[in-house]
């Protein structure tokens, strides 16, 4: 993103006209209201070379209503106001707005006399206000409000009951499919498909949902903000609880999921049986000692559920700890396991296309081609993720190739 403030222009504008304007890209078709008129003498502002540096908390929190959270370890500040969220780090000239790649401004954030300072264009380029110098006053005006809302289909991956937040992951059917943390506000609406209210506390990890939110939330990076509305799709929903296996003799601790709430109890029993068999096989394997293994849900859609297990263990004859990754994908109608070998068609033409795709995506990941003795899969968003350990024994983590499902639709069984 181009810098809006050039120091020489700023100095020249102040000298000739008594006013410098820093405006964002929002259309000026509407008049905007003045949010703050601040006497420059009260700001303890200063110039770093030719860039005007302004105190962040005094303006963002004191005048604009943002909540600021300082992390002393990272030397970073989080700013949040309704659906808008961003983060800065002292001495790092890296800012972001929406889903744009991080960009630099004229200066990095600085600490001075215990206060965080940012360049003046931070308020226009990142927070999107109209800001100007009029004589000895700093004038801040609201941008034209953006009210567009979008719907996002996904499932609840995690919950923060204390903070009234949910983490929603897309099911691959809508454009904005990624991690999105959404906080409940007094205006948030949570209902089922019949329009009946659902308490926040009744939301469950694994529930299928349609989320309505301001578009700016989906565009932000990392995506987080306020929820407008959540519709729980009860006929497609389920609940995922946590279970654990411990073996003191081998020092093994495996956390794993339990599926609840499926209408077909027989299928639910089969699914949980497959999960139990999967984790018991790992726990009984003599290869693994001092094993710690945890899981995450990577996809819940109409047809399947996908879990990814990650952890570390000790292996006889090797120093340090080894990394382990395993996945379990189950068909929600049959409870059958979905693996690399049965997901793709086995005819010659399909296998040729699969190999071409694997080689192409491997090269895009900086490898010469796809080389592996075996491969596994899990599902994420609108992709099938093929992961494998390269033939090079020095690799500490597996290679992951994110292949869009649309690219392999014709070779899926």
C-alpha positions as CSV (number, residue, x, y, z in Angstrom):
1,X,0.0,0.0,0.0
2,X,1.3,3.4,-0.9
3,X,2.2,5.8,1.9
4,X,-0.2,8.7,2.2
5,X,2.0,11.0,4.1
6,X,5.2,12.3,2.5
7,X,6.9,14.5,5.0
8,X,7.8,17.2,2.6
9,X,4.2,17.5,1.5
10,X,3.1,17.7,5.1
11,X,5.5,20.4,5.9
12,X,4.7,22.4,2.8
13,X,0.9,22.1,3.3
14,X,1.1,23.3,6.9
15,X,3.2,26.3,5.8
16,X,1.1,27.3,2.9
17,X,-2.4,26.5,4.0
18,X,-2.4,25.9,7.7
19,X,-4.1,22.6,7.2
20,X,-2.9,19.1,6.2
21,X,-5.4,16.4,5.3
22,X,-4.8,12.6,5.6
23,X,-7.8,10.9,4.1
24,X,-8.6,7.2,3.5
25,X,-10.2,5.5,0.4
26,X,-13.8,5.8,1.6
27,X,-16.0,7.7,-0.8
28,X,-16.8,11.3,0.2
29,X,-20.3,11.1,-1.2
30,X,-21.6,11.4,2.4
31,X,-20.5,14.1,4.8
32,X,-18.9,12.6,7.9
33,X,-19.1,13.9,11.4
34,X,-16.3,15.2,13.6
35,X,-15.3,12.6,16.2
36,X,-12.6,14.6,17.9
37,X,-10.9,18.0,17.8
38,X,-7.7,17.7,19.8
39,X,-5.4,20.5,20.8
40,X,-1.9,19.5,19.5
41,X,-0.3,21.0,22.6
42,X,-2.0,18.3,24.8
43,X,-0.8,15.3,22.7
44,X,2.9,15.2,23.4
45,X,3.3,14.5,19.7
46,X,6.6,14.7,18.0
47,X,8.3,14.4,14.6
48,X,10.5,11.5,13.7
49,X,12.5,13.1,11.0
50,X,9.5,14.5,9.0
51,X,6.8,12.1,10.2
52,X,4.3,13.2,12.8
53,X,4.1,10.6,15.6
54,X,1.0,10.5,17.7
55,X,0.2,8.8,21.0
56,X,-1.8,5.7,20.3
57,X,-3.7,5.1,23.5
58,X,-4.6,8.8,24.1
59,X,-6.3,9.0,20.7
60,X,-7.5,5.5,19.9
61,X,-8.8,4.7,23.4
62,X,-9.4,8.2,24.8
63,X,-11.0,9.8,21.7
64,X,-12.2,7.0,19.4
65,X,-13.4,4.3,21.8
66,X,-11.1,1.5,21.0
67,X,-10.2,-1.1,23.6
68,X,-6.4,-1.5,23.8
69,X,-4.5,-4.5,25.2
70,X,-0.8,-4.3,25.8
71,X,1.3,-7.5,25.6
72,X,4.6,-6.7,27.4
73,X,6.3,-9.9,26.3
74,X,5.6,-9.3,22.6
75,X,5.7,-5.6,22.9
76,X,2.5,-5.4,21.0
77,X,-0.9,-3.7,21.2
78,X,-4.2,-5.1,20.2
79,X,-7.0,-2.7,19.2
80,X,-10.6,-3.6,19.0
81,X,-13.8,-1.7,18.4
82,X,-17.0,-3.6,17.5
83,X,-16.1,-5.7,14.5
84,X,-12.8,-4.0,13.8
85,X,-9.6,-5.5,15.1
86,X,-5.9,-4.9,14.4
87,X,-2.6,-5.4,16.1
88,X,0.8,-3.5,16.0
89,X,4.2,-4.4,17.4
90,X,6.8,-2.0,18.6
91,X,9.6,-1.3,16.1
92,X,7.9,-3.5,13.4
93,X,6.9,-1.5,10.3
94,X,4.1,-3.9,9.5
95,X,0.5,-3.0,9.6
96,X,-2.7,-4.6,8.2
97,X,-6.2,-3.8,7.3
98,X,-8.9,-6.3,6.3
99,X,-7.4,-9.3,4.4
100,X,-4.7,-7.3,2.7
101,X,-1.1,-8.3,3.1
102,X,0.8,-6.5,5.8
103,X,2.1,-3.1,4.6
104,X,4.5,-0.5,5.8
105,X,3.8,3.1,6.7
106,X,6.3,6.0,7.0
107,X,7.5,4.7,10.4
108,X,7.2,1.7,12.8
109,X,5.4,2.1,16.1
110,X,7.7,3.4,18.9
111,X,7.9,3.5,22.6
112,X,8.7,6.9,24.1
113,X,8.4,7.8,27.8
114,X,6.3,4.6,28.4
115,X,3.8,5.5,25.6
116,X,3.2,3.9,22.3
117,X,3.4,6.2,19.3
118,X,2.3,5.5,15.7
119,X,2.7,7.6,12.5
120,X,-0.2,9.9,11.8
121,X,-1.3,7.9,8.8
122,X,-2.0,4.9,11.0
123,X,-5.4,6.5,11.8
124,X,-6.3,6.9,8.1
125,X,-4.7,3.8,6.5
126,X,-5.4,1.3,9.2
127,X,-8.3,2.6,11.3
128,X,-9.9,4.3,8.3
129,X,-10.7,7.7,9.8
130,X,-10.4,11.1,8.0
131,X,-7.7,13.0,9.9
132,X,-6.4,16.5,9.3
133,X,-4.4,19.2,10.9
134,X,-6.3,22.5,11.1
135,X,-4.1,25.2,12.6
136,X,-3.1,23.8,16.1
137,X,-6.0,21.3,16.1
138,X,-6.0,17.6,15.1
139,X,-9.4,16.9,13.5
140,X,-10.7,13.4,13.3
141,X,-13.8,12.5,11.3
142,X,-15.8,9.3,11.1
143,X,-15.4,7.4,7.8
144,X,-18.6,6.7,5.8
145,X,-20.0,3.7,7.6
146,X,-19.9,0.3,5.9
147,X,-23.0,-1.7,6.7
148,X,-22.8,-4.6,4.3
149,X,-23.3,-8.0,5.9
150,X,-22.5,-11.5,4.7
151,X,-23.5,-15.0,5.5
152,X,-20.9,-17.7,6.3
153,X,-21.5,-21.4,6.5
154,X,-19.4,-23.5,8.9
155,X,-19.2,-25.3,12.2
156,X,-18.2,-24.3,15.7
157,X,-14.7,-25.4,16.2
158,X,-14.0,-24.0,19.7
159,X,-15.7,-21.9,22.3
160,X,-14.7,-19.3,24.9
161,X,-17.6,-19.3,27.3
162,X,-16.1,-16.8,29.6
163,X,-15.4,-14.3,26.8
164,X,-18.7,-15.2,25.0
165,X,-16.8,-16.0,21.8
166,X,-17.0,-18.8,19.3
167,X,-14.5,-20.0,16.7
168,X,-16.2,-20.8,13.5
169,X,-14.4,-22.7,10.7
170,X,-15.9,-22.8,7.2
171,X,-17.3,-26.0,5.7
172,X,-16.0,-25.0,2.2
173,X,-19.4,-23.9,0.8
174,X,-19.0,-20.1,1.1
175,X,-16.4,-17.6,0.0
176,X,-15.2,-16.5,3.4
177,X,-14.2,-19.9,4.7
178,X,-11.5,-19.7,7.4
179,X,-11.0,-19.2,11.1
180,X,-13.3,-16.5,12.4
181,X,-13.6,-15.6,16.1
182,X,-17.0,-14.0,16.8
183,X,-17.9,-12.3,20.0
184,X,-21.4,-12.1,21.3
185,X,-22.8,-8.6,21.9
186,X,-26.1,-7.4,23.3
187,X,-27.4,-7.0,19.7
188,X,-26.3,-10.5,18.6
189,X,-29.1,-12.9,17.7
190,X,-28.8,-16.7,18.2
191,X,-31.7,-18.8,16.9
192,X,-32.5,-22.2,15.3
193,X,-33.9,-22.6,11.8
194,X,-37.4,-22.1,13.2
195,X,-36.4,-18.7,14.6
196,X,-36.5,-19.8,18.2
197,X,-33.9,-18.2,20.5
198,X,-31.0,-20.3,21.7
199,X,-28.9,-19.3,24.7
200,X,-25.2,-18.8,24.0
201,X,-24.4,-21.4,26.6
202,X,-26.4,-24.0,24.5
203,X,-24.0,-23.7,21.5
204,X,-21.8,-26.7,21.1
205,X,-18.5,-27.5,19.5
206,X,-19.3,-29.3,16.3
207,X,-22.6,-27.5,15.7
208,X,-23.3,-26.6,12.1
209,X,-24.2,-22.9,11.8
210,X,-24.9,-20.0,9.4
211,X,-23.3,-16.9,10.6
212,X,-24.3,-13.3,9.6
213,X,-21.6,-10.8,10.3
214,X,-20.2,-7.5,9.0
215,X,-18.2,-8.0,5.9
216,X,-15.3,-6.2,7.5
217,X,-15.0,-9.1,10.0
218,X,-14.5,-11.7,7.3
219,X,-12.0,-9.4,5.5
220,X,-9.9,-8.7,8.6
221,X,-6.8,-10.7,9.3
222,X,-6.8,-12.5,11.5
223,X,-10.6,-12.6,11.2
224,X,-12.4,-11.7,14.4
225,X,-15.1,-9.4,15.5
226,X,-18.8,-9.2,16.5
227,X,-21.5,-11.6,15.5
228,X,-24.7,-10.2,14.1
229,X,-26.7,-13.5,13.9
230,X,-26.1,-17.2,14.2
231,X,-28.6,-19.8,12.9
232,X,-28.0,-23.3,14.3
233,X,-28.9,-25.9,11.7
234,X,-30.3,-28.5,14.1
235,X,-30.9,-31.3,11.6
236,X,-27.3,-31.2,10.5
237,X,-25.7,-30.5,13.8
238,X,-23.8,-32.6,16.3
239,X,-21.7,-32.2,19.4
240,X,-18.1,-33.1,19.9
241,X,-16.9,-33.8,23.4
242,X,-13.4,-34.7,24.7
243,X,-12.1,-38.0,26.0
244,X,-8.6,-39.1,27.1
245,X,-6.4,-42.2,27.3
246,X,-3.6,-42.3,29.8
247,X,-1.0,-45.0,30.2
248,X,1.4,-44.3,33.1
249,X,3.7,-47.2,32.3
250,X,4.5,-45.9,28.8
251,X,3.8,-42.2,29.8
252,X,1.1,-41.9,27.2
253,X,-1.5,-39.2,27.1
254,X,-3.9,-39.1,24.1
255,X,-6.8,-36.7,23.9
256,X,-9.5,-37.7,21.4
257,X,-13.1,-36.7,20.4
258,X,-16.4,-38.2,21.1
259,X,-19.3,-37.6,18.7
260,X,-22.7,-36.9,20.3
261,X,-26.1,-35.7,19.1
262,X,-26.4,-37.6,15.8
263,X,-30.0,-38.6,15.0
264,X,-28.9,-42.0,13.9
265,X,-27.6,-43.6,17.1
266,X,-26.4,-46.7,15.4
267,X,-24.1,-44.7,13.1
268,X,-23.0,-42.6,16.1
269,X,-22.0,-45.7,17.9
270,X,-20.1,-47.0,14.9
271,X,-18.3,-43.6,14.5
272,X,-17.2,-43.6,18.2
273,X,-16.2,-47.2,17.9
274,X,-13.9,-46.3,15.0
275,X,-12.4,-43.4,17.0
276,X,-11.8,-45.6,20.0
277,X,-10.1,-48.3,17.8
278,X,-8.0,-45.6,16.2
279,X,-6.6,-44.1,19.4
280,X,-6.2,-47.6,21.1
281,X,-4.1,-48.7,18.2
282,X,-1.8,-45.7,18.7
283,X,-1.7,-46.2,22.5
284,X,-0.7,-49.9,22.1
285,X,2.0,-49.3,19.5
286,X,5.4,-50.1,21.0
287,X,6.9,-47.4,18.8
288,X,5.4,-44.6,21.0
289,X,6.8,-43.8,24.4
290,X,6.3,-40.6,26.3
291,X,3.6,-39.7,23.8
292,X,1.5,-36.6,24.1
293,X,-1.2,-36.4,21.4
294,X,-4.0,-33.9,21.0
295,X,-6.5,-33.3,18.2
296,X,-8.4,-30.7,16.3
297,X,-11.6,-30.8,14.2
298,X,-10.6,-29.7,10.7
299,X,-14.0,-30.2,8.9
300,X,-17.6,-31.0,9.6
301,X,-19.9,-31.0,6.5
302,X,-23.0,-32.8,5.2
303,X,-21.1,-36.0,4.5
304,X,-18.0,-36.3,6.7
305,X,-16.1,-35.3,9.7
306,X,-12.3,-34.9,9.8
307,X,-9.9,-34.9,12.8
308,X,-6.2,-34.2,12.8
309,X,-4.0,-35.5,15.7
310,X,-0.6,-33.9,16.5
311,X,1.9,-34.6,19.1
312,X,5.4,-35.7,20.1
313,X,7.0,-38.9,21.4
314,X,10.3,-40.5,22.2
315,X,11.8,-43.3,20.0
316,X,14.3,-45.8,21.2
317,X,17.8,-45.1,19.8
318,X,17.0,-41.4,18.9
319,X,17.7,-38.3,20.9
320,X,15.0,-35.7,21.5
321,X,11.4,-36.0,20.7
322,X,9.8,-36.9,17.4
323,X,6.8,-35.3,15.8
324,X,3.7,-37.4,15.0
325,X,0.8,-36.5,12.8
326,X,-2.2,-38.7,12.1
327,X,-5.7,-38.1,10.7
328,X,-9.1,-39.8,11.0
329,X,-11.8,-39.0,8.5
330,X,-15.2,-40.6,8.8
331,X,-18.2,-40.8,6.6
332,X,-21.3,-39.6,8.5
333,X,-23.7,-41.9,6.7
334,X,-21.8,-45.2,6.8
335,X,-19.1,-44.5,9.5
336,X,-16.5,-45.8,7.1
337,X,-13.0,-44.4,7.2
338,X,-11.9,-42.1,4.4
339,X,-8.2,-42.5,3.5
340,X,-5.9,-41.6,0.7
341,X,-6.2,-45.0,-0.9
342,X,-10.0,-45.1,-1.0
343,X,-10.7,-41.4,-1.6
344,X,-9.4,-41.3,-5.2
345,X,-10.4,-43.4,-8.1
346,X,-8.0,-46.2,-9.0
347,X,-8.2,-46.3,-12.8
348,X,-5.1,-45.3,-14.8
349,X,-6.5,-42.0,-16.1
350,X,-7.5,-40.8,-12.6
351,X,-4.2,-41.9,-11.1
352,X,-2.3,-40.0,-13.8
353,X,-4.2,-36.8,-13.0
354,X,-3.7,-37.3,-9.3
355,X,0.1,-37.7,-9.7
356,X,0.2,-34.6,-11.9
357,X,-1.6,-32.6,-9.3
358,X,0.6,-33.9,-6.5
359,X,3.8,-33.1,-8.4
360,X,2.5,-29.6,-9.2
361,X,1.5,-28.7,-5.7
362,X,4.8,-30.2,-4.4
363,X,6.7,-27.9,-6.7
364,X,4.7,-25.0,-5.5
365,X,5.8,-25.9,-2.0
366,X,9.5,-25.7,-3.1
367,X,10.0,-29.4,-3.7
368,X,11.3,-31.0,-6.8
369,X,8.2,-33.3,-7.0
370,X,6.0,-35.6,-5.0
371,X,8.1,-38.3,-3.4
372,X,6.7,-40.4,-0.6
373,X,6.4,-44.0,0.5
374,X,2.9,-43.3,1.7
375,X,0.4,-40.5,2.0
376,X,-2.5,-39.6,4.2
377,X,-5.3,-37.0,3.9
378,X,-7.5,-34.8,6.0
379,X,-10.1,-32.2,5.0
380,X,-9.9,-28.5,5.6
381,X,-12.3,-25.9,4.3
382,X,-12.7,-26.5,0.5
383,X,-9.5,-28.5,0.3
384,X,-8.3,-32.1,0.7
385,X,-4.9,-31.9,2.4
386,X,-2.5,-34.6,1.3
387,X,0.3,-34.9,3.8
388,X,3.3,-37.1,3.8
389,X,6.8,-37.6,5.2
390,X,9.4,-36.9,2.4
391,X,12.0,-39.6,1.7
392,X,14.6,-37.4,3.3
393,X,14.9,-38.8,6.8
394,X,16.0,-35.4,8.1
395,X,12.5,-33.9,7.8
396,X,11.0,-33.0,11.2
397,X,7.5,-32.3,10.1
398,X,5.4,-33.7,7.2
399,X,4.8,-31.9,3.9
400,X,1.2,-30.6,3.5
401,X,-0.4,-30.1,0.0
402,X,-3.7,-28.2,0.1
403,X,-5.5,-29.3,-3.0
404,X,-8.9,-27.7,-3.8
405,X,-11.6,-30.3,-3.9
406,X,-12.9,-28.7,-7.1
407,X,-9.6,-29.7,-8.8
408,X,-10.1,-33.4,-8.0
409,X,-13.9,-33.7,-8.2
410,X,-13.7,-35.9,-11.3
411,X,-11.3,-38.4,-9.7
412,X,-13.0,-38.8,-6.3
413,X,-14.7,-42.1,-5.8
